[in-house]
Amino acid sequence: MIFPNSINISKTNSHLRSDPNRVVTDPYTFGWLFEGTRLKRNGPQATDIKQGLIHGNRTREWMQKESRRLTEFVHSKFAGIQADGQQWMADGGIIGDDLMRYLSKEEALLLYNEFFSPHH
C-alpha cells in the first residue's frame, strides 16, 4: 500500500515482526505500520497530510472492490490447469487468510506487483 503523501517516518511498529496479524485484527491501535510527520513544503507544493486518503463509505467500497479484484486475480492467474487446458480451483470461493503460504515465490511476487507496487 502506498501512502499518497511524502512523510518523514519517525517510528515503525516493530511488534508487527512477531505478530503481523495485528495489521488485520487491530489496525487502529496495535496494527499501525508507521509514525511520521508531513514533509515541510511551502508554496504551491504544500499539501494537507490527509490529501488523497479515502474516507467513510468510500473506504468500505474500495476494500470490497479490492477484495473482489484479488479473488479474480488469484483465480485467473493461479488456478490449476488440467490436461485438457481447463482451469480448476478447489472451491472457486473467496481468498483464504493463508493464501501466501500456497504461492510460489514467483506467484507471490506477481501478486505483490499487482496490488502493492508503487510502480503499478
N, C-alpha and C positions, 0 to 999 in steps of 0.2 A: 504494500500500500504506500502511496505517495502522499506526503503532506503537501498541500498546494502552495505553501509559502516558505520562504527561506527563514530558518531559525538557527540560533546558536544553541546547540544541545549542551546542557549543563549536567545532566544526570541520565543514566539509563537504569532500568529496573532489572538489576542482576538476579533477583529472585526468580525471574522467568526461566533462567537456565535450568533450575532444578524442578520447576513446576510450570511449564509453558501453558498448561491448561487454564491458568488464571486469566489469560487473554480472553478466553471464551466464557469461563464461569463467573468471573468477577471483573469485567473490563473497566468499570468506573471507580474501583477502589484499589485492588491489588494487581489488576491486569494491565496497568498503564505501561507504555513502552518507553517513552522519553519525556524528559522535562526540559524546557528551554525557554528562551526569550526571543522576541522578534528582533531581526537584524535592523539596526537603526539606518533608515534611509530618509532623506529629505527630498522635497520637490516632487516631481511627477512620479517618481518610483516608489514613494511612500505608500504602504498598503496597510489595511486593517488586518491583524493576525487571523481573524475569522473569515476573511475573504476567501471564497472558493469552497468553503465547507458546506456540507449538506445538512439541513436541519429538519426536525419534525417528521411529518408523514413522508416526506421525500426520502428520508433515511430508510424507512421501512420498505418503501417501493424499490429503492436501489438495492437493498440487501436481497429482496425476493428476486429481482431481476438477475442479480449476480449468481444467486443460488441456482436458478434455472439454467443460466449460461454455463455454469460449472458442470452441472449434471449433463447437459447436452454435449459439452466438450469432452468429458470423460467417456460418455457412451460412443461418441463418434470416433475418438482417437484411440481408445484403449480397449474397445470391445474385442473379444476373441474372434478370430477368423477361422471358419470351418473349412474343410477341404473343398467344398463347392463355392467358396468365396463369400458366403453369407456371414454376417456378424451376429454374435450372440452375447448376451450378458446373463448372469445368474438370475437376476430378478428384474432388471430394467428400471428399478426404482431410484430413489434419491441416493445421493452420495453419503457414505458412512463416515463417521468421525475418524476412522483409522485408514482412510484411503491411501495416504502417502506410503505406508509400510508395504503396500501391494504393488507399488510402481517401481520400475527400474530407475536407475539414475537418469537415464536419457528421458524417460517419460516424466519424471519429476521436474526436470529442467524445462521441458516443453510446457508443462502446466505452469510453472513459475513464470516463465517468459510471457505466457498468455495473460496471466492475471495480476502479476506483481511487478513486472519490469517497468522501470521509468521510461524505457525507450519503445514501448508498445503503443 
